[in-house]
Amino acid sequence: MYERLRTYLIVAAQAGLAAELSWFITRDVLHNAEPLFAPAVAVGTIAGAIGNRIRRTLEVIAGVIVGAVVAHLITRTIGAGPALTGVVVAVAISAAVAVRGTGAVTAQAGGTALLLGSVAQGPDLVVSKTESAVVGGVVAIAVAYLILPLNPMRVAHRTVRPTVDAFARELTASADALTHRDLQQAEDALQRFSAAWEQRQKTSELVEAAQQVVVLSPWRRRRLGMLRRYQHAAEHLEDAYSSACEMLQWATATIRAGEPVPAGLPASIEHLGQALRLLYRDFLAGGEPDPPRARAQQAIKDVNEACAEGVEFSGTVVATRVRAVASDLLQASGLPQAEANKQAGLKADV
């Protein structure tokens, strides 16, 4: 929570700067009669879509244009006033939907129509609103990517680390539960792991924002290579998390069924947790991939020993999922799929 707050404090600074600049440009440079609309658009763009600001800007401008044009046409045709405001808003939103507008487009269309639909206005007001929207959007992009860009790697570290820590911690807890045949501990670890799995998407917007900053900001482009590591690893870590969730489910089933638990089975799960921690700490931070690979390979060795000693149905499924997670972690560290699957003892097409 603290790390996330620190990131959003930077977003707040961006929003404040964008509001001030857009107000100045609209009022003092362009002498626009509606200067307040530009900072509103700038703040909405920065705060409303951290990871998709260019698309958000285009949506805001499109919504403003639709709402302003509809309000202008209706008020010029049948008049203005509070009684007709609902009609203007309904038509503006319908028009936005008709052109396949997203939620942002329809919201801006309705909001603009609401502002303009209750007063008599002419084409000049429509133009001034559109001009303000363009200024606000352009200033927001300039602030976000040129003047005060986020530090992409700092954002990536702060958002990925809590997820990695949560998953690795529950792998260790599940391994300990399997060792001591503690069903309650295993169920609790599975529940926490599942909760972290459901929450993991909340970090995606900030990581996407970091990717856009690296691509669009000339001051941050030198981080492109390192962020590509994150992008490559993220694809395989998603599969690893999914397989690990199934692995913990079957580990719980193994305890519940009273099946034998060779020492290598919980040891392999513990080593997967260590591999995940090392993957984040070393490889994604710019280090060599050898430490996380060594832990993943040790997990494979442990599970091979467990299978040789003897496991039953649920334990066999746990072993299969251990191999799948190990393969995903090896691929996240940079190994080709065929080589990772071979080391994990999986078929080439798994």
N, C-alpha and C positions, 0 to 999 in steps of 0.2 A: 504493500500500500504506500509506504514512504517513497519508494523508488518511482512508482507511478505518479505520485503527487509531484515529485521533482520534475518529471518530464512535462507534466501539464502546466507547471509554473512557467516553463519556457513558452508553451503555447499561449499562456495568458499574456506574456510579454509581447509575443508576436501580434496578438490581437490588439493590444493597446497601441502599439506602434502603427499598425495598419489603419486603425481607426483615426489616429491623429493625422497621418499623412493623407489619407483619402479625404478627410474633412478639409484640410488645407488646399489640396489640389482643386477640389470641387468648388469651394467658396472663393478662394483668393486668386486662383489661376484661371479657372473656367468661368467664374462669376455665375455659377449655377444657382437658381432660386431655391433648389431643394438639396442643400448640402448634407442634411442629416441622413439621407438615404444611402449615400456612398459608404460612410463608416458602418452602417448597419449591415450592408452587404459584405463588407470586408471582414467584420467580426463573425458573421454567419458562415462565411467561407472557411475561415481559419479554425473556428471552434467546432463547426459542424461536421467536418470531414477531414480528419487529420491525414488520412492515407490516400485521399483522392481529391486533392484540392483543385486541380485543373478541371476535372469533370464536374466537380461541385460548382465551380465558377460558371462554366457553360450552362449548367442547369439553372442556376440562379438568374443569369441574364435572360435565358429563354423564358423562364417563368414570369419575370418582370415584363418582358415584351408582350407575352400573351395576355397577362392581366391588364396592362396599360391599354393595349389596343382594344380589347373587349370592352373595358370600362368607357373608353372614349367613344366607340361606336354606339353603345347602348345609350349613354347619356346624351349624345348628340341627336339620337333618333327619338327617344321617348322621354328625355329629361332626366334630371338628377334629384336625389333626395333620399332620406333614410328609408322610405317605403320601398324603394327600388334597389336598395343595397343588396338584399338577399338574392334578387334576380341576377344582378351583375356578378356576384361571387359564384353562383351556381353555374352560370354560363361560362365564366372564365375557367373554372375547374373542369367542366365538361370539355372545353376546347383543349385544355392541356392534356386530358386523358385521351382525347381523340387523336392527338399527335404522338401517342405512346409516351407521354411524359412520365418520369419517375415521381416518387413522393416529393422530392425537392422541387421539381418543376411545378407540380400541382399546388404545393404549399405556397410557393412564391406567387403563382398566378392568382390564387385566391386572396392572399394577403395584399397584393398590389391592387386588385380589383376592389377590395374592401376600403382601402385608403382613398381611391379615386372615385369610387362609384357614388358616394354621397354628396359630391360637390360638382358644380358645373365647371368644366375644364375644356381646354382646347388642345390642339395638336402640340403646342409648345410644352405643356405639362407632360405629355406622353414622352416627348423627346428628352426633357430634362430628367425624368425618372430613368429612362433607358441609359442616358449618359452617366448618371450617378451609379447605376448598377455596373456598367462597364469599368468605370474608374475604381469602384470598390473591389471588383474582382481582380483587376490587373494589379492593383496595389497589394492585395492579399498574396498573390503569387510572387510578386517581387520581394516582399518581406520574408515569405516562407522559404524561398529558394536562393535569394541573392543577398539580402540585407542581414537577416537574422535566422539562418538555417539551423535546424536541429543538428546535433552531432550524431550521425547515423549509427556509428558503432556503439556509442554510449547508450543510445535508445535500444539497440538490439540486445546488448548485454543485460540491461535492466529489465527488459521484458521477457527474455528467454530464460534467464537464470532462475526465477521463481518456479517456472514450469518444470525445468530440469530437476531442480532440488526436490520438488514435490514427488515426482515420479521415482527418482532414485531412492528417496527416503522410504517410500512404500514398498519398493522392491526389497530393501533390506529388512523391513518389518515383516514382509511375507516370508522371506527366507528364514528368519528367526522363528516365526510361527510354525513353519513346516518342520524345522529341527526339533522343536519342543512339542509338536502336535497340539498346538494351542488353537482350537477352532475359533474362539472369540477373537483372538488377535488377528487371525487370518481374515476373518470376515470384516473386521474394522479396517484392516489395511486395504482390502478390496474396495470397501465403500469409499475410503478417502481417495484411492487411486481413480475410481470412477468419477468422483466429484471433480478432481483435477482434470480429468479427461474432458468433462463437459465444459469446464471453464477455460480451457486452453485457447479457444478461439478469440477470447477477449484481448489477447496480445497481438493478434494478427494485424489489426489496424495500425498499431505503432510500428511494427516491422515493415509494413507496406509503406508507411510514411518515410522510414529510413531509406528504403530502396529508391523511392522517388527523389529524395534529397540527393543521394549519391549520383543519380543519373542527370538531374537537372541543375544542381548547384556546382559551379566551377570550383568553388572552394572545398568541396567535399569529394570530388571525383577520384582522388587518390585512394579512397577507401573502397573503390569498386571491387577490387580483387578479393578483399577480405569479406565483403558482404556477399559475394558470390558463394563463398564457402557456406555461409548461413543458408542461402537459398538452396544449394545442393543438399546440404545436410537436412534441412527441414523436410524435404520430400521423403527421405528415408526414415527420419525420426517419427513422422506421422504414422508410418506403417509399423515402426517399432513399438510405439505406444499402444496401437490397436492390438498387436500380437501379445504385448505384455499384459494388457487387461484380460485377455482370454487366458493367458498363462496363470494369472492370479486366481481366476475363477476355478480353474482345474486344480490348482494347488489346494484351494479350500475344499474342493470335492474329494481330493485325495485324503485329507485329514478326516473329513466327515465319514468316508467309507472305511476308514481304518486300514488302508492299504499300506504296504511297506514303504518306507522312505529311506532309501540309501543316502549316505552322507553327501554324495556328489550332487544330489538333486537340489537341496537348498543352497549348497555351495555355488552351484551354477547360477542361481538367481541372484545371489549376493554379488557375484562377479559381474553380472550384467549391470547391476546398479553402479558398481565402481567404474565400469567402462563408460556408462552414461555420464557420470560426473567428470571423468577425465576427458571425454570428448568435448564437453563444454569448456572445461578449464584450460586445456592445452590446445587441442586442434582448432577449435573455433576462435580461440584467442590469437591464432597465428603460429602456434607451435607445431611440432611434428606429430604425425598420427600414430607413432609406435606405441605409446603407453595405452591409449584406449583399445588399440587392436590387440595388444597382449592380454588385456583383461577379457575381451570378448573371446579370444582363442582359449583362454583358461576356462571360461564358462563352457565352451564346447568340449574340452577335455574332461571336465567334471561330469557333464551330462552323459558322455560316452561311458565313463566308469560306472555311473549310476545304472545305466541300461544293462551293462554287462553283469552287474550284481543282481539285477532283477527288479522290475517294476511291473505293476498291474495296469489296468485300463486307464484310469485317471492319470497315473504317473507317466504313462506313455504319451498322453496328450501334452502334459506339462513339458516333457522332454522335447517334443516336436515344436512347441511354441518357443522354448529356449533357443533352439536352433534358428528359428525364424527371426527372433529378436537379435540374436548374435549376427546373423547375416545382414540385417538392416543396419546395425551399428557399424559393421565393417564397411558397408557401402557408404554410410554417412561419413566415414573417415577417408573415403576416396577410392576404395577398392572397386573394381568392376563387379557387376552383378554375378557373372559366371564364377569368378574367383571367390567371391564372398560365399556364394552358395556351396561351392566345392569345399571350402574350409569348414563350413557349418554342417556339412553332411546332408545337404538338401539337393534335390534334383535341380538341374540347370534352369528349368522353366518355372521354379517356385517363386 
